[in-house]
Amino acid sequence: QSMVPELPRVSLNDLEERDAGKCVALRSIRAVQSSSNNRLLLYMRDRKVMSLRMKKSCRAQDFYSGFYVEPRADGLLCVERDTLRSRTGSNCEVSEINRLVLDD
């Protein structure tokens, strides 16, 4: 028998976006995954999942291999302040950060 309990499978359709404020600590990001349209999913070290929206003209697919960001003294990634740079050369401003939670 497995020592690890089975975790329920959750689809993005089962999740709801809730406001997470204007900034997230860069060092708390563990992984990034491109999602639909102009949205990236941020997997945090504390096991939370955040949704990061970029300006409408941006494509999440351009960030399939992650992103670079110019670190600021405060160590935060903030809405309407910071620009993400993809490894393919795209630049996109962060427009919204939300936390994904199970829909009640």
VMD Tcl script that draws the C-alpha trace (Angstrom):
set ca {
  {0.00 0.00 0.00}
  {1.09 3.48 -0.76}
  {2.31 5.63 2.10}
  {1.17 8.73 0.22}
  {-2.54 9.49 0.25}
  {-4.20 9.92 -3.12}
  {-4.66 13.56 -3.98}
  {-7.80 14.66 -5.77}
  {-7.37 15.75 -9.38}
  {-8.50 19.32 -9.92}
  {-9.12 21.00 -13.25}
  {-8.63 24.71 -13.83}
  {-12.39 24.87 -14.40}
  {-12.87 23.94 -10.72}
  {-10.82 26.91 -9.56}
  {-11.84 30.48 -8.87}
  {-9.58 33.53 -9.02}
  {-9.46 35.71 -5.92}
  {-7.58 38.96 -5.48}
  {-4.05 38.44 -4.20}
  {-2.99 42.06 -3.98}
  {-0.55 43.93 -6.16}
  {2.71 42.06 -5.52}
  {4.20 38.61 -4.96}
  {7.68 37.79 -3.62}
  {9.93 36.61 -6.45}
  {11.75 34.13 -4.24}
  {8.46 32.42 -3.34}
  {7.87 31.36 -6.99}
  {8.83 27.74 -7.50}
  {7.62 27.11 -11.08}
  {5.79 28.78 -13.95}
  {3.42 27.29 -16.51}
  {1.87 29.05 -19.48}
  {-1.91 28.89 -19.49}
  {-4.57 30.31 -21.76}
  {-4.24 33.56 -23.68}
  {-2.31 36.06 -21.59}
  {-2.16 34.15 -18.29}
  {0.67 32.36 -16.52}
  {0.28 30.02 -13.56}
  {2.76 30.55 -10.74}
  {3.37 27.59 -8.43}
  {4.51 28.95 -5.10}
  {6.80 27.40 -2.49}
  {3.92 27.39 0.02}
  {1.88 25.20 -2.43}
  {-0.45 28.02 -3.48}
  {-1.16 28.58 -7.15}
  {-1.32 32.11 -8.46}
  {-2.66 33.40 -11.76}
  {-0.60 36.16 -13.33}
  {-2.26 38.10 -16.14}
  {-0.27 40.13 -18.59}
  {-1.47 42.92 -20.87}
  {-3.97 41.71 -23.51}
  {-1.47 41.99 -26.35}
  {0.81 39.38 -24.69}
  {0.77 35.65 -25.35}
  {1.38 33.22 -22.49}
  {2.83 30.73 -24.99}
  {5.84 33.01 -25.41}
  {6.71 32.26 -21.77}
  {6.60 28.44 -22.03}
  {10.16 28.21 -20.72}
  {9.79 30.77 -17.93}
  {10.68 34.43 -17.70}
  {13.24 36.91 -16.52}
  {12.43 39.98 -14.47}
  {14.69 42.81 -13.36}
  {14.84 42.33 -9.59}
  {13.99 45.36 -7.47}
  {15.37 46.14 -4.03}
  {12.09 45.00 -2.43}
  {12.29 41.54 -4.08}
  {8.69 41.74 -5.30}
  {6.99 41.20 -8.66}
  {4.25 43.84 -8.88}
  {1.26 44.74 -11.04}
  {1.69 47.74 -13.37}
  {5.31 48.09 -12.31}
  {7.28 45.09 -13.53}
  {7.85 43.71 -17.01}
  {8.40 40.02 -17.73}
  {10.93 39.05 -20.40}
  {10.62 35.70 -22.11}
  {13.61 33.72 -23.31}
  {12.30 34.24 -26.85}
  {12.49 38.04 -26.52}
  {8.90 39.03 -25.68}
  {8.31 41.73 -23.06}
  {5.02 41.97 -21.17}
  {3.83 44.08 -18.26}
  {2.08 42.37 -15.35}
  {-1.54 43.55 -15.17}
  {-3.10 41.36 -12.45}
  {-2.17 38.76 -9.83}
  {-4.80 36.43 -8.36}
  {-4.81 33.37 -6.15}
  {-6.50 30.24 -7.50}
  {-8.74 28.50 -5.00}
  {-11.32 25.72 -5.20}
  {-14.70 27.07 -6.21}
  {-17.10 26.88 -3.26}
}
mol new
graphics top color blue
foreach p $ca { graphics top sphere $p radius 0.5 }
foreach p [lrange $ca 0 end-1] q [lrange $ca 1 end] { graphics top cylinder $p $q radius 0.2 }
display resetview
